[in-house]
Every structure is written in structure tokens, then in C-alpha cells.
Amino acid sequence: MTQDRARAAREGETAIETAMRATDVISAYARWAPVYDLVFGLIMESSRRAAVAALKPDTRRVLEVGVGTGISLPDYPSSMRVTGIDLSPDMLAKARERIAAKKLSNVEAILEMDAARLEFADDSFDCAMAMYVMTVVPDPARVMAEMRRIVRPGGRILAVSHFAPEDGLRAKVGGLLSPMGRLLGWNTTIRVSTLAALPGVRLLSNKAAGLGGFYRLLEFEVVK
Ligand SMILES: C[S@@+](CC[C@H](N)C(=O)[O-])C[C@H]1O[C@@H](n2cnc3c(N)ncnc32)[C@H](O)[C@@H]1O
């Protein structure tokens, strides 16, 4: 606790502010957990599948950040070992139910953890996956830095989300669909170019991943 407070102070944020934001996420997703798959399952299914399909075949250990109800866990090939983390105990309870019901033997662990403070050693995963997470965290740059830290050099970070449009046409489409994003508290101001400019990552591709390109799948290589 003392260490957490010292770290938060170094980062210009009080431990109380950090705890309050976590509490907001936990209470919001406690309400969503019972109906999440029903409301957001189908509409984001193709983009989640595209993200898993983009994993390099030699990938062994994957960290899924903000794994939620574990809706994508059945999609991972059995050759990969997957760890899921999330702040919401209610979403994670659904993920554990799914793992048991589907007997998913390639899930290594499901842990309550903040994506901005990953409790894993440096270079311990081949890939970090973030599906519909970068737009719900208060500090996406911090989460990218953490994912980069725990992925080995040459490994990948895959991120699916709706990002802020960089051109007029997508801005219009984004405007039409933004009420759905508001339901989940999405931050609609995060641009792909901002993430791509972060140190230690190289944007390899930025592909349409559902709803006519409204959702994007970003693939980054970790450079160390
Ligand atoms: C929109 S849901 C996406 C869930 C899942 N990845 C999917 O594709 O449906 C966002 C998830 O991120 C989690 N989350 C939000 N902030 C987080 C944080 N700082 N650390 C870890 N998980 C977080 C929420 O609890 C929620 O489960």
C-alpha cells in the first residue's frame, strides 16, 4: 500500500484518485456483467475473432488485458497459454464460469489486476491483447507502456477498439455510432496516431475490424 501510494505520487496522482477511478470501473461493470455478452457479444464478435486470428502462429504466452467475461477465450488456439486480467470481479466471475463450462485448459490464470499496473515480470509474454480496453482506461499511454514492458522484444501488442477518427468521413460515422460507446464509457478522443507515436512500439498494421472500419485492429511490434 505504501509502495502504491509512493508510485502514484511520483506519477502526479494521489492513491485516492486511483482508487476512486478503479471503484467507478468496478461498479459500472458490476452492472454490465450479467448482460454484457448479450448486449455486446455479437456486435463485436468479428473484430474479436480478427484479433485472435492475427496472433502469430509461434505465439505461446498471451496476456489478455481487460479480459472481461472471457468472451474471446474460446477463440484462442489450444497451443497458446492465455492469462486474463481485469479490474472487475463481476466480469471475471463470468470468465471463470465460461472457462469451467467450456473446459478451457489453455487458460493459465484469470486475475484481478489493473492494466496500468501489471504484476508480471518484464518480457514474460509473447503478446499482449487489448480488446475494447484502450478507450476505457484513463491513461492509455500508461497501459501501452505496461503491455510493452511485459512483452518480450519482437513480440506483439494487438489492440481492437473504436479510435478517434483522423479524417472527416469516419468522423461522421463515429458520430452516428457514438451512443453505443457512451454506454460503455468509451473515451472517443484517442487517436491511432497518438498510440503509434509512443516510445518502444512500432505500428505494423491498422486494419478495419468490423462495422465497416468503425472498429480498428492495430498490431504493434515491441521494440527494446
Ligand atoms: C468494454 S469491456 C471489454 C471486455 C472484453 N475485452 C471484450 O472484448 O468484450 C472493458 C473491460 O475493461 C475492464 N477494465 C477497465 N479498466 C481497466 C483497468 N484499468 N484494468 C483492467 N481492466 C480494466 C473492464 O472491467 C471491462 O471488463
The ligand as an ORCA input file, in Angstrom:
! r2SCAN-3c Opt
* xyz 0 1
  C     -15.657     -2.830    -22.940
  S     -15.139     -4.092    -21.823
  C     -14.246     -5.204    -22.916
  C     -14.221     -6.616    -22.390
  C     -13.631     -7.640    -23.358
  N     -12.245     -7.370    -23.635
  C     -14.426     -7.689    -24.635
  O     -13.820     -7.766    -25.727
  O     -15.643     -7.703    -24.588
  C     -13.813     -3.294    -20.956
  C     -13.209     -4.153    -19.857
  O     -12.040     -3.484    -19.369
  C     -12.018     -3.604    -17.969
  N     -11.182     -2.532    -17.422
  C     -11.455     -1.200    -17.387
  N     -10.428     -0.530    -16.837
  C      -9.494     -1.461    -16.530
  C      -8.202     -1.380    -15.947
  N      -7.660     -0.209    -15.586
  N      -7.520     -2.535    -15.765
  C      -8.039     -3.727    -16.138
  N      -9.252     -3.851    -16.708
  C      -9.972     -2.738    -16.892
  C     -13.470     -3.547    -17.550
  O     -13.678     -4.077    -16.252
  C     -14.131     -4.374    -18.659
  O     -14.183     -5.733    -18.328
*
